[in-house]
Amino acid sequence: MRERTFGTEPAEGRARAARRGVCAVALAALAAGVANARPAPQDGSIDEFRPRAFQLYDTPAARARAEEAEGHVNAGRWSEALTELQTLIEEHRGEVLSAGRPMADGARYPSQSDVHAGAGSWAVQKLFELPEAGRKLYRDRFGRLADSALDRAIAAADRGSLARVAQRWPLTVAAERAWWALGDLEVELGHSGDGLRAWARAAALRLDDPNRTTTTEADWRTLRDALAALDEPAIGALARV
């Protein structure tokens, strides 16, 4: 049996024409809000990793980890900071941190109500805010492990494993590749909405904006413009979004 090649350049070339047609229809549906009325999720699909409503689960352990990580980052102790941030991602993903009132982008005043940041998403954002020394150390520490897991997931065409690679090691090259590959696989299986969401996550990582939200048609136009403005070519990304 021939090995599957999701996320590779040959696969992109063969599927590009089909994807463009699918994307045009799916984008219109997403912009109209139709994509939210979806059938029951397929086993192993991206639904396992989509945020859901949850009860607030604010644990002292997660708060302590976050405080330790913040202290290490402020002191430039990158190795220790990475240990704490990765633990939050792997062991406290379903938990939240203490309530705060953050300032939204472009806002003049902070939120008027308490906001609980997810421990995992907070840790991911902190990783992407690290200076290059910290980011390089992260990739050196986890890059090979993430690459191996990605290779296995692609060979098995395993959607759940692809998403797990992306979410477990978000600052690695493999994370972005995993989201692109997952999007390719979902589209080839006819799950256009899930494919688009995976591609949006991949593009967000390419733009160093891991918690970016892309839902409306205007969001997609902004995303494509941001990719086109990158110094490094993003041809594969632009072919998808």
C-alpha positions in Angstrom: 0.0 0.0 0.0 1.4 3.4 -0.9 2.2 5.7 2.0 -0.2 8.6 2.6 1.4 12.0 2.1 -0.9 14.4 3.8 0.7 17.8 4.3 3.5 17.3 1.7 4.0 19.4 -1.5 2.9 16.6 -3.9 -0.3 16.1 -2.0 -0.9 19.8 -2.0 -0.5 20.0 -5.8 -2.9 17.1 -6.5 -5.6 18.4 -4.2 -5.3 22.1 -4.7 -8.1 22.5 -7.3 -10.5 20.4 -5.3 -9.7 22.4 -2.1 -10.4 25.7 -3.7 -13.9 24.6 -4.7 -14.5 23.2 -1.2 -13.2 26.3 0.5 -15.4 28.6 -1.5 -18.5 26.8 -0.4 -17.3 26.2 3.1 -16.2 29.8 3.7 -19.6 31.1 2.6 -21.2 28.7 5.1 -18.9 29.7 7.9 -19.5 33.4 7.3 -23.2 32.8 7.4 -22.9 30.8 10.6 -24.1 27.6 9.0 -21.0 25.7 10.0 -22.0 25.9 13.6 -25.0 23.6 12.9 -22.9 20.5 12.3 -23.7 16.8 12.4 -22.4 14.5 15.2 -18.6 14.5 15.2 -16.7 11.7 13.5 -14.5 9.5 15.7 -11.0 10.9 16.1 -11.8 14.2 14.3 -10.8 17.6 15.3 -13.9 17.9 17.5 -11.9 16.2 20.3 -9.7 19.3 20.5 -12.3 22.1 19.9 -13.0 24.2 22.9 -16.2 23.4 24.7 -18.2 25.0 27.5 -16.9 23.9 30.8 -17.2 24.4 34.5 -14.6 26.5 36.1 -11.9 24.2 37.4 -9.5 26.5 39.1 -6.8 24.5 40.9 -4.0 25.7 43.2 -1.6 23.5 41.2 -2.3 25.3 38.0 -2.1 28.7 39.6 1.2 27.7 41.3 2.6 26.5 38.0 1.6 29.7 36.2 3.1 31.9 38.9 6.4 29.9 38.8 6.5 30.1 35.0 5.9 33.9 35.1 8.7 34.3 37.6 11.1 32.3 35.5 10.2 34.2 32.4 10.7 37.6 34.1 14.1 36.4 35.3 15.2 35.0 31.9 15.4 31.4 33.2 14.2 29.9 30.0 14.8 26.2 30.9 12.8 26.4 34.1 10.1 28.5 32.4 9.7 25.9 29.7 9.3 23.1 32.2 6.5 24.9 33.9 4.7 26.0 30.7 4.9 22.5 29.2 3.5 21.0 32.4 0.6 23.4 32.2 -0.1 22.4 28.6 0.2 18.6 29.2 -1.3 18.2 32.7 -3.6 21.2 33.3 -5.1 21.8 29.9 -8.7 21.5 31.1 -8.2 23.9 34.0 -8.4 27.7 34.4 -6.4 30.3 36.2 -7.5 32.9 38.7 -9.9 35.5 37.4 -8.6 38.7 35.9 -9.8 41.6 33.9 -7.7 41.7 30.8 -7.4 44.5 28.3 -8.7 43.5 24.8 -6.7 44.6 21.7 -7.6 48.1 20.8 -9.7 48.7 24.0 -9.3 51.7 26.2 -10.5 50.0 29.3 -10.1 46.5 30.8 -13.0 44.0 30.8 -15.8 44.9 33.2 -16.3 41.3 34.3 -14.0 38.6 35.6 -12.3 36.5 32.9 -10.7 33.1 33.7 -7.9 32.3 31.2 -7.5 28.6 30.3 -4.3 27.3 31.8 -3.2 25.6 28.6 -4.0 28.5 26.3 -2.3 30.9 28.7 0.9 28.7 28.6 0.8 28.5 24.8 0.6 32.3 24.6 3.5 32.7 27.0 5.6 30.3 24.8 5.0 32.5 21.7 5.9 35.6 23.7 9.3 34.3 24.6 12.4 35.9 23.1 14.3 33.9 20.5 16.6 32.3 23.1 13.7 30.7 24.9 11.9 29.7 21.7 15.1 28.1 20.3 15.6 26.1 23.5 12.0 24.9 23.3 12.5 23.6 19.8 15.8 22.0 20.7 14.1 20.3 23.6 10.9 19.1 22.0 11.4 19.4 18.2 12.8 15.9 17.6 10.1 14.3 19.8 7.4 16.2 18.0 8.8 15.4 14.5 8.7 11.6 15.3 5.2 11.8 16.6 4.1 13.7 13.5 5.7 11.2 11.2 3.8 8.4 12.8 0.5 10.4 12.7 0.9 11.2 9.0 1.8 7.6 8.2 -1.3 6.3 10.0 -3.5 9.2 8.6 -4.6 9.5 12.3 -6.6 12.7 12.8 -6.6 12.6 16.6 -2.8 12.0 16.7 -2.2 14.9 14.3 -4.2 17.3 16.5 -2.4 16.0 19.6 1.0 16.7 18.1 -0.1 20.3 17.4 -1.5 20.9 20.8 1.2 19.2 22.8 4.2 20.9 21.3 2.7 24.2 19.9 6.0 26.1 19.4 7.7 23.4 17.2 7.7 23.3 13.4 5.9 20.0 13.7 2.9 21.7 15.3 2.2 23.9 12.3 2.8 21.0 9.9 0.4 18.9 11.9 -2.5 21.4 11.6 -1.9 21.7 7.8 -1.8 18.0 7.4 -4.9 17.5 9.5 -6.7 20.1 7.4 -5.7 18.3 4.2 -6.9 15.0 5.6 -10.3 16.4 6.8 -10.9 18.0 3.4 -10.0 14.9 1.5 -12.5 13.0 3.7 -15.2 15.6 2.9 -15.1 17.3 6.3 -14.6 20.8 4.9 -15.5 22.8 8.0 -13.0 20.8 10.2 -10.4 21.1 7.5 -10.8 24.9 7.4 -10.5 25.2 11.1 -7.3 23.1 11.2 -5.8 25.3 8.4 -6.8 28.4 10.4 -4.9 27.0 13.4 -1.8 26.3 11.3 -1.9 29.8 9.8 -2.2 31.2 13.3 1.0 29.4 14.4 2.7 30.7 11.3 1.8 34.2 12.3 2.9 33.7 15.9 -0.7 34.3 17.1 -1.7 30.9 18.5 -5.0 32.0 20.0 -6.2 33.8 16.9 -9.9 33.4 16.1 -10.9 33.0 12.4 -14.6 32.6 11.8 -16.1 35.3 9.6 -15.3 36.0 5.9 -13.6 39.2 7.0 -11.4 37.1 9.4 -10.3 34.9 6.5 -9.4 37.9 4.3 -7.4 39.4 7.1 -5.7 36.0 7.7 -4.7 35.7 4.0 -3.4 39.2 3.9 -1.3 38.6 7.0 0.2 35.4 5.4 0.9 37.2 2.1 2.8 40.0 4.0 5.2 37.6 5.7 8.9 38.0 4.8 9.3 34.2 4.3 7.2 32.7 1.5 4.0 31.0 2.6 2.9 29.5 -0.7 1.5 26.3 0.7 -0.4 28.3 3.3 -1.9 30.7 0.7 -3.0 27.8 -1.5 -5.2 26.6 1.4 -6.6 29.8 2.8 
